[in-house]
Amino acid sequence: MDLLKKRFKVLVDENATLVDEVIFAHSSEIMRETSYEFKAIKENTKSYKELLEYIYCYIEKKKKVLLKKKSEILIKTIKENKDLVLLDLLEGRNNIYDVSFHKTPIFNYIDIDKLFNTLIGTNLYTMHYFGGIIKDRYYIGKEMLFEEDIFLKKLLERCEEYVEENKGKLSSYNINEQIVKNLKIALDKIEKIKNENS
């Protein structure tokens, strides 16, 4: 058992930037393992389940670390006011950044404080792009992203607090028009689709 766990750990660690590919392309190689160690484990249902649980937990742990790291790309892109790059990243139109978030709930891994502070400091166009992307991100067929609703609610709360505390300021107006309103639309869409499917 320990030898197989070690082999799997090495496999994932050597492909740290390809966690999704590891899950789908390489896990079957481990399941086809013909060594006497694997055969002995497969014959023992309890050990086999233990191995599968180890594989799942290890992959999930690596995936969370990787996604948290990749979420920094979004913050950097917003900070640098790269509107089209932001659109590419979140709508999956790119093929050069080695990352795509259009089907990945990346906002669950982003630092909300960093994101909020970055949004406050960005320009109107970037706010407009970000808000528009959020508004259009959730629809039937993209249910895998609906778990981002917790993030959306937290960001909405932060934005509404800012708007309330900074009435009369241009930044407050922009946050309300470009972010708050679009967050509410996104949350309403998610809630509506969830209710229709329940």
Stockholm file with secondary structure:
# STOCKHOLM 1.0

chainA/1-198         MDLLKKRFKVLVDENATLVDEVIFAHSSEIMRETSYEFKAIKENTKSYKELLEYIYCYIEKKKKVLLKKKSEILIKTIKENKDLVLLDLLEGRNNIYDVSFHKTPIFNYIDIDKLFNTLIGTNLYTMHYFGGIIKDRYYIGKEMLFEEDIFLKKLLERCEEYVEENKGKLSSYNINEQIVKNLKIALDKIEKIKNENS
#=GR chainA/1-198 SS CHHHHHHHHHHHHHTGGGHHHIIIIIHHHHHTCCSHHHHHHHHSHHHHHHHHHHHHHHHHHHHHHHHHHHHHHHHHHHHTTCHHHHHHHHHTCCSSSSCCCTTSCGGGGSCHHHHHHHHHHSCHHHHHHHHHHHHHSCCTTCGGGGGGHHHHHHHHHHHHHHHHHTTTCHHHHHIIIIIIHHHHHHHHHHHHHHHHHC
#=GC SS_cons         CHHHHHHHHHHHHHTGGGHHHIIIIIHHHHHTCCSHHHHHHHHSHHHHHHHHHHHHHHHHHHHHHHHHHHHHHHHHHHHTTCHHHHHHHHHTCCSSSSCCCTTSCGGGGSCHHHHHHHHHHSCHHHHHHHHHHHHHSCCTTCGGGGGGHHHHHHHHHHHHHHHHHTTTCHHHHHIIIIIIHHHHHHHHHHHHHHHHHC
//
